Amino acid sequence: MPEIYFRVRWPDGSVQRCYSPSLVVEEYLSPGQAYPTADFVARCENALRIASDRVAAKYGFACTAAAQQLTEIVEKAAGQPGDVLVEGFER
């Protein structure tokens, strides 16, 4: 499966490199686009769930890295009102 990384800048100014085991994240996030934190988290939840489901369909087990990435995103988003900027993708 093609994997992809996406780099985001949080409202507090910190930058995070995030992982997806599938390119589906490109359907939910756009480089250069800023999303309200709650919307960003919801988009990541959808994209990473689909990505994990694709891994499960192909290999017979869910992607724990996608689940871990979502946990990190949710934790980072807590208490950060404002917008999350998607800086870009890396393949």
PLY file of the C-alpha trace (Angstrom):
ply
format ascii 1.0
element vertex 91
property float x
property float y
property float z
element edge 90
property int vertex1
property int vertex2
end_header
0.00 0.00 0.00
1.31 3.45 -0.73
1.86 5.36 2.48
1.98 9.11 2.88
3.03 11.65 5.47
1.31 14.97 5.98
2.86 17.92 7.76
0.64 20.22 9.82
1.14 23.43 11.77
-0.96 23.60 14.92
-2.51 26.79 16.34
0.29 26.92 18.95
2.85 27.13 16.10
4.25 23.63 16.50
4.70 21.44 13.44
3.84 17.74 13.36
4.62 15.11 10.74
1.71 12.68 10.57
1.43 9.24 8.96
-1.24 7.52 6.89
-0.90 4.01 5.46
-3.04 5.07 2.48
-3.24 8.01 0.09
-6.90 8.47 1.07
-5.83 11.34 3.32
-5.38 13.42 0.16
-9.15 13.24 -0.31
-9.74 14.79 3.12
-6.93 17.35 3.45
-5.44 19.85 1.00
-1.93 21.33 1.14
-2.00 25.01 2.04
-5.49 24.74 3.50
-6.26 25.68 7.12
-9.03 23.86 8.97
-10.65 24.68 12.31
-9.15 22.25 14.82
-12.37 20.24 15.32
-12.87 19.94 11.57
-9.25 18.87 11.09
-9.63 16.14 13.73
-12.89 14.92 12.15
-11.26 14.77 8.71
-8.31 12.83 10.14
-10.67 10.44 11.95
-12.44 9.67 8.68
-9.30 9.39 6.56
-7.33 7.28 9.03
-10.28 4.96 9.66
-10.63 4.35 5.93
-6.86 3.90 5.62
-6.86 1.34 8.41
-9.84 -0.46 6.86
-7.95 -0.67 3.56
-5.00 -2.25 5.36
-7.36 -4.72 7.03
-8.95 -5.62 3.71
-5.57 -6.27 2.13
-3.63 -7.86 5.00
-6.31 -9.16 7.37
-5.56 -6.80 10.28
-6.09 -3.14 11.04
-3.24 -0.64 10.94
-2.13 0.12 14.48
0.08 2.96 13.20
-3.00 4.74 11.84
-4.79 4.29 15.17
-1.75 5.60 17.05
-1.48 8.59 14.73
-5.12 9.46 15.31
-4.61 9.22 19.07
-1.68 11.65 18.81
-3.72 14.06 16.69
-6.65 14.00 19.13
-4.33 14.57 22.09
-2.49 17.41 20.34
-5.78 19.06 19.34
-7.11 19.17 22.90
-7.21 22.74 24.12
-6.00 24.23 20.82
-8.69 26.45 19.39
-7.92 28.00 16.05
-6.91 26.60 12.70
-4.61 23.75 11.75
-2.65 24.41 8.55
-1.82 21.48 6.29
1.65 22.42 5.07
2.07 19.56 2.63
2.38 15.89 1.81
5.45 13.67 1.54
5.49 10.32 -0.22
0 1
1 2
2 3
3 4
4 5
5 6
6 7
7 8
8 9
9 10
10 11
11 12
12 13
13 14
14 15
15 16
16 17
17 18
18 19
19 20
20 21
21 22
22 23
23 24
24 25
25 26
26 27
27 28
28 29
29 30
30 31
31 32
32 33
33 34
34 35
35 36
36 37
37 38
38 39
39 40
40 41
41 42
42 43
43 44
44 45
45 46
46 47
47 48
48 49
49 50
50 51
51 52
52 53
53 54
54 55
55 56
56 57
57 58
58 59
59 60
60 61
61 62
62 63
63 64
64 65
65 66
66 67
67 68
68 69
69 70
70 71
71 72
72 73
73 74
74 75
75 76
76 77
77 78
78 79
79 80
80 81
81 82
82 83
83 84
84 85
85 86
86 87
87 88
88 89
89 90
